[in-house]
Amino acid sequence: MQQLENIETEQFAETVNTQEKNHLFPVFLKLENLKVLLVGAGKVGLEKLTAIIHNAPATEVTVVADKISAEVKHLAQTHDNIHITDRLFQADDLDDKNIVVIAVDDKETSAYIRALAKEKRLLVNVADTPDQCDFYLGSIVQKGSLKIAISTNGKSPTVAKRIKEVLQTALPADLDSVINNLNAIRNRLSGDFEAKVKKLNALTKSLVENEQAEKERKWRRVATYSLIVFASMLIGHFIFYYIPMQKVADGAVSLYNSLDRTFLIMIGAGFLAQLVDGALGMGYGVTSATILLSAGVNLSAISSSIHTAEMFASGASGYSHYKFGNVNKKLFKILVIPGVIGAVAGAYLLSKYGDKYANYVRPFMAVYTLLIGVRIMMNAFRQKLQQKKFKNYRVLALAGGFLDSFSGGGWGPIVTTTLISRGRNPKYVIGSISLTEFFVTLASALTFFSLIGVSHWQVIVALIIGGLTAAPVAAKLAGKLPKKISFILLGLLVITWSIKILVKIF
């Protein structure tokens, strides 16, 4: 079969080269506006009928034949516009028809029907008889709105079929969307075309000017940076020339000798505290206080220093969480104002009435957080933590901010653990709470500063250095740990912190 097709293709090529070219004029008919008569309902008739219905489904087709194949009957049953007449052809079948397709095996009958049709000036297609056809039902390629008809002037249907297969495969599947987009552009350009061309030219000119301006800005930046580098070199030269380096070195050594011997330990405390707080959303106060106590830092320096340093550390942590997309803006807006109010109130009462009344509050807070820690540990081993409705966000933030200032800690253990235990996503809870904590600690630190001042600067500086170093790392870790491990770590931290407070009190 393949050899026959190759021979036929070669013969067709030779025919094209040696004889006249195809002089058919390609026309696409709106066949659905015309009436078609199909004489013959065998295998060839089915092929012709299928081609017509496939390309123009609503075409009125009358089929006349004394033998109707089952396939033609089935096609007629599925299309109301196909009418079957089960009998031999009659001359009046040509009445009110526009196109005639003849698909009968008898050549004499075909010639007779064609002669009658030509008398009525109808267009005729005679199957397998190209010289008696007024038109051909060629191979057709269709992709959406695109339709391509292929004709070999009736000489080689096989070649037409092969070309159809090649085009059908080569044309992209989304060609129809491209055609629709081009049509939309064509419709938009209709009307005052000249004005739109001018507008397009103006837009192009503007783009070119913007590109040139951007190049100029780049060169200006290069020049600016060069001047900055030159100025820095010049200033550095004057500094190192007129300021004796020996004095600078002696001053640095003197400053180092004046530092407390536990300065590096305090930096480590700030780093570890911020790493825990930034990654888990709580624990800065208890972590830093525990390390500072073990290092022998004065008890009176711990509380005020932690709050002052935590302002810088929480600011860096909140910015890092915001940069990494860990902040729920809606949750932040709900918590920040009540948290600040609670922090100011707690700091004011603590500065006025001292630690005596704070000790009465700490046991209740420790019991509450102990229960929350146990609940988080239980949630860690559940298959799926369902989110529950929680409406008292402002009350929670107010209590957390108050207890954080009044009793030396509690913003993270109370607010973070409560929200996570309600099934909220730990990543966004920790990020939102860390950003809110900056404003809470800022309000608390400013209140303490205005009422009792700031002391123990070495502790504060060390905690700030350690916290600023750990903040980006902690924000990167937030939400990265598996939920089960995060819940277990949170639960252990809260339970340990709560038990420690209860043991210390009782």
N, C-alpha and C positions, 0 to 999 in steps of 0.2 A: 504493500500500500504506500509506504514511504517513498519507494522508488518511483511509483506511478506519479505521486504528487510532485516529486523533484523534476521528472520528465515534463509534466504539464507546466510547471513553473518556468522551465527553460524554454519550452515552446511559446509560452505567452510572452516571454521577454523578447524572443526573436520576432514575434508578430508585431510587437510594439515598435521595434527598431526598423522593421522592413515595410510595414504598412502604415496606413493613416493613423494619426493619434485619435484619442477618444474625443469626439465632438459633442458628447452629451452635455446638455446644460443642466447643472444641478439645481433643483428646486425643492424646497420643503413645503409640502402641502398641509393645510389645516384640514386633515382628512375627516375630523369629527364634524365638519360642516358639510360634508359630502355624503352621498349614498353609494354604496359599493355592492356590486353583484358578483358573487363567487360561484362559478359553475364547476362542480366537482367537489367531492367530499372524501376523497381517499387520502393516501399518504401525502401526496403533493398538495392537495387542497388543505389538509390540516396544517402543513408547513406555511402556506400563504396566509391562512386565517390567523394562525398564531403570530406571525410577523405583524399583521395589521393591528390586532388587539393589543399586542405588547407595546407598540409604539403610539397607538391612538386608541385607548381603551373604550372611548365612548362612540366610536364610529358605528353608524348604522350599516350592518352587513346582512345581505340576504343570500343564503346558501341554497342552491338548487342542484339536486342530484338524485338519481334513482337508487343509489346505494350510499347510505350515510354511515361512516365509520363510528365506532363507539366513542373514540376520542373527540370527534367533532361534536357529537351529541352532548358529551360531558362538558365541553367548552361552552356550548350554547346554553346549558342549564345554569351555568355560573355567570352568564352575561345576558341581561335582558335585551341588549341591543343587537343580538345575533338571532336572526329568524331563519328557520329551516323549512324548505319545501321539498318533500320527499316524492319526487317525480322527475321525468325527463325535462330537459330545457324546452321552453316555449318562447316564441318571439316577443310576446307581451311582457316577459320577465325583464326586458330592457327598459320598460317605461319608467320614467322618473328616476333613472339611475344616472350617475355621473361617471363612474369608473367601473370597468368590467375586468375581472380576473378569471382567466380560463385555465382550469387544471384538470382536463380530461385526457385520457390516454389516446382516444381516437383522433388522428390528425384531421380527417375530413370534417368531423364534428367541430373541432376547434376552428378550422377555416370558415365553416358555415356561420358559427356564432360571431366570429370576428367580423365577417362581412356585414352581418346585420347591425352590429354595433357601430361600425364605421359609417353606415348609412345614417345613423342617428348622431354622428359626430361625437361619439364617446371615446374616451381614452381606454386602450386595451392593453392588458398584459397576458401573453400566452406563455404558459410554463414550458421551459426547455426549447423555446423557439424564438431566439433573440431577434431574428429579422422581421418577425411579425409583431414585435412589442413597441408600443408608444412610450413605455416607461419600464424601468426595471425595479424590482424590490431587492435592492442591494443589501449587502452586509452592513449592519448598523452598530456603531459604538456609542454607548450612552453613559455619561458620568454626571448625575444630577441634571443641571440645566443644559449641559453640553451634549450635543448630538452630532456625530460624524457619520455620513453615509459613504460607503466605499463601492465603487462600480468598476468592473473590468470590461464594460461595454458588452456584457453577456457572454464573454469568451471563457472566463475561468473562475467559477464560483469558489474553487479551492483556494486560489491565491487571495481572493477577497476575504475568505474566512480566516486565513493565516494572518493577514494584515490586521484584521479585526482583533484577533487574539493578542497580537503584539501591542496594539494601541490600548486595549483594555487593561493590560498588565502595566504598561508604562505610565499611563496617566495617574496622577495622585488621587487618593481616595477623598481628600478634602477639597477637590477642585470646585465643587459647588459653592462652598463658602467663599472662595476667592472670587468667583464670578459675582456673587451677591455683594461683596464688598466693593468691587469695581463698579457695579451698577449703582450702588449708593453714592460713590464718589461722582459718577457721571450725573446723577440727579442733582447733587449739590452744586455742580459746576454749570448746570443749565441756567439760562437767563443772561445776566450781565456778565458775560465771560471775560470781557476786557478788564472790567473793574476787579474781578477776582484774580486775574493774572497780575495786575498791578499790586494787589494786596499780597500775593505770593512772593513777588519780587521784593516788596518792602520787608517781608518777613525774612527772606533769604539774606537781604542786606543787613538786617538787624542781627541775625545769627553770626554773620561774618564779623561785624563790628564788635559783638560780644566776645568772639574768639580772640580778636586782636587785643581787646581790652584785658582779657584774662592773661594773654601773653605779657602785656605790659605790667600787670600786677605781679606776675611771677618774677619779672626782672627787678621790679621795685623791692619785692621781698628779699631777693638775693642781695641787692644793694644795701638794704636795711640790716640784714644779718651780718654782712661784711663790716658795716660801720660799727655794729654792736661789738663784734669780735675785736675790731681795732681799738675801740674805746676801752674795752675790758683789758686788753693788753697794755694800753697806755696807763690806765688807772692802776693796774697791778704793778707796773714798773715804778710809778711814783710811790705806791704804798711800801713796796719792798726796798725802795731806795731811801726814803725819808724816815721809815719806822724801823728801828733796829730789830733784827730778827731775834737777837738774843733775849731782848725784853719780852717779845711775844712768846718765845719758848719758855722763859722763866714763868710768865703768867700762866701758861697752860699747865706747867708742872705744879704750880701753886694751887691752881684750881683743882687739879686731880687729887692733890694731897688733902685738900679741904673736904673732899667727898667722903661720905660715910663709907665704912668698910663693907657695908651690905648693899652698896649702890647697885652692883651688878645683879645681886639676888632680887632686888626690887624691880629691876628691868625685866628679869625673868618672870616675876610675879605678874607684871602688867601684860607681858606677852601671853602667858598661859591663860590668864583670866579673860583676856579679849578673845583668844582662840576658842575657849569654851563658850563664852557668851555669844560670839558671832556665829558659831557653827550650830549651837543648840538654842539660842535665843534667851539664855538666862545663865546665871552663875558667876557674873563678873565680881560681885561683891564678896560672895562667900569664898571664891577661889583666891582672890587677891588677899582677903583678910586672913585666911588660913596660912598662906605662905608668909605674909608679913609678920604674923604672930610667931611663927616658927623661927623667923629670922631675928626675933628680939626687938622689933620696932615698937616704940612707945604706943600704948593703947590709945592715948588721947589723939595721936596723929593719924590713926588708921581711918576713922570714919570720915572726917572732913577731907582728908587727902584722897580717899577713894572716890568720893563724890566729885571733887574738882577734876581729878584725872579722868574719870569716866566720861565727863563731858566731851573731852577731846577724842577719846577712844570710841565712844558711841557715835560721834559725828563722823569719824572715818569709817566706822562699820556701817552706819546708815547709808552713807554715800556709796560704799562698795556694793551693798545689797541693791540699792537703786540702780546702779550701773549694770549689775548682772541680771536685772529684771526680776528680783525676788520680792518686790513691794506691791501689795494690793492697795492702790491709792484710795479706794473707798473705805477700806478698813482703817487706814492711816488717818484719814480725816475725821472718822468717828472717835478715835481713841485719843488724839493729840491734845485737844482742849481740856477734856476732863482730867487727863493724866497730868497736865501742867498745873491745873488748879489744885489737884490733890497733892502734888509735890511741894508747891508753895505753902499750902496749909500745914503739911507735915513738918517741913523745915522750920517754919515759924514757931509751931508749938514746941518742937524739940529744942530750939535755941532759947525759948522762954522758960520752959519747965524742966529741961534737962532729961537725963536718961531714966529717972525714976519712974515716970509714967509710961515710957516706952517699953519697959520690962513687963508691964501688965498686958500689953498688946501682943508681944512676941509669942507667948505660948499659944494663943488662939490661932495666930497665923501659922505657927509650926504644925499644929494639929491639922489645920485645913490643907496645907501643902503636903503633909504626910499622906492624907487620904487621896489627894490628887495624884501623888506619885504612885501609890498602889494601883489606882485606876489606870494610869498610863501603862504600868507593867502588865496589867491584865489585857489592855488593848493591844499590846505588842504581840500577844499570842492568839489574837482573834484573826480569822481568815480575812475578814473585810470590815473595816471600821466605817460605820454609816454616819453621815453627817446629821446632827440634830439641830433643831432650831434653837437659836440663842439670841435674845433681844436685849439683854442688859449690858451692852458693850460699854456704855458711858459710865454706869455704876462700877463696873469692873475696873475700868481705867482710873476712875477717881480713887477707888480703894487701893489699887496697885501703886499709884503715884504717892498717895498719903503714906502708906506703910513703907515704901521705899525710902522716903526721907525721914520719917518719924522713928523707924526701928532699924535703920541701917541697911535695908535691903528688902526685896520682895516684888519689885516690878516684874522681873522675868518669871520667878516661880509662881506668882499669882496669875498674871495676865496670860503669859505664854502657855503654861500648863493647862489653864482652864480652856482656852480656845482649842488647843490640840486635843484635849480629852473630849471635846465636843465633835471631833471628827474633821476639823478643818485641815487643809494641806500644811504640813509642817514647814515646807519651804517658804510659803508666802506668809505664814504666821510669824516665823522667825525674822524674815526680812522686814515686814511691816512693824513688828515690835521693836526691832533694832533701830529703825529710823525714828520711830516715836520716842524711843528711850533717849535720844539726843536732846530733844526738847524738854523732856521730863528732867533729866540730869542738869541741863542748862538752867532751868528754873530753880531747881534745888540748890545748885552751886551758887547762883547769884543771890539767892535768899541767905544762904549761910555766909557768903562774903559780906553782904551788906550788914549783917547782924553781929557776926563774931570774927570777921576778917579771915585771912588766909595765912597759914603757917606751915612749917615743915616742907619747904620748897623742894628739897632733894627727893623726898618720897613722891611728890606730885610729878616732878620731871621724869623720874625713873618709870613711873607707871605710864606716863604719856608716851615715852619713847617705846616701851614694850608694846603698848596697845596699838599705836599707829603702825608698828611693824607687822603685827598679827592681823589687823583688820582685813586687808585684801585676801589673805590666805583663808581666814575664817569664812568670809563671804563666798569664796569659791567652793568651800566644802559644804555650805548650807544646801540641804536638799540632795546632796550627792550620795550620802549614806543610804542604804536600804531602810525603808520605813520601820521594819522590825527592830533593827539595830538602833535607830534613832530613838524609838520609844523606850527601849531598854536603858540606853544611856541617860535619857531624860529622867526616867523613873528612878534609876539608881542615884542620880545626882540630887533629885528633890528629896527622896527618902533619907539619904545620908545627911543632907543639910538640915532637914526637919528634926531628925533624931539627935543630931549634934546640939541643936538649940534646946531641945527638951531636956537632954542630959545636963547641959550647962545650967539650965534654970532650976531643975529639981535635984 
